[in-house]
């Protein structure tokens, strides 16, 4: 099993009290596998639907951000490889 990778960066090096902080996290899981399921529905008379294809990810990573100041970090976006979180100083 390969180890997950992660890098994180804040959008600024200094913050004033009450300022918004954005944390960008790039992450990956080498062992994550994607699989595809194709479904066709057929009725009793032999009529079939068009195929429907769905992709799913097995074992995706779940990101959680906490800090020792008890800030609330809110997920702004996450595309499965890069996530952005927001908090207030």
N, C-alpha and C positions, 0 to 999 in steps of 0.2 A: 504494500500500500504506500503510495507516494504522499508526501506531506503537502498540504494546501499552501498556496503562496498568497502573500498579502503585502501591499504597500499603502501607506496612508499619508495624506498631507493636508494641512490647513491652508486656506486661501490667503492668509496674511501671517506675518511673524509677530505682530503686536495687535492688541485689541483694547479699546476703551471700554469702561464699564457699560453694560447694556447693549454692546455691539453684537451684531449677528456674526456667528462663526459658521463657515462651511467646511466640512471635512469630506475629502474625496478619498475613497477606498477602492483600489484596484485589487481584484482577487481572482483566484483560480483554484480549481480542484482537478488535478490530473486524472483522478480515478472516476470522475463523473462520466456517466454514460448516457447517451441519448438513444431512445428507441422510437420506432414509428409503428403505429397500429393503423391498419386500413380496415374499414368496416363497410360491408355491403348488406343491405337489408333486402330479403326476398320474401314475398308473400306466398300464400297457398297456391296461387295460380301461376307461379313462376316469374312474376314481374319483379325486377330488381331495381334498386335505387342506384344512383351514381355512387362511386366509391367516395368515402370520406376518410381523409388521412389526418391523424393527430400525432404530433410528436410530444414526447414526455421525457423528463430528465430524471434519472435515478440518482439518488444521493446528492442533491444539490446542497451547497453551503448555505447556512443561515447566518447573517451578520447581525450583531448587536453591539451598540456603542454605549459605553458607560464611562464615567470618569469619577475621580475622588471628590468632586465638588457637588455631586448629586444633581448635575444639570440634566435636563430632558433633551435627548437627541432624537430628532424626528427625521425619518427617512424621506428625502425629497424625491429621489429617483433611484432606480436599480435595474440595470439591464442584464444582470446575471454575470457581469464581468467588472463593472464599475458602479459603485453606489455613492450617492452624495447624501450626507446627513447635515442637519442644521440645529444649532443651539444658540442661546444667548449667553453672553459672558456675565 
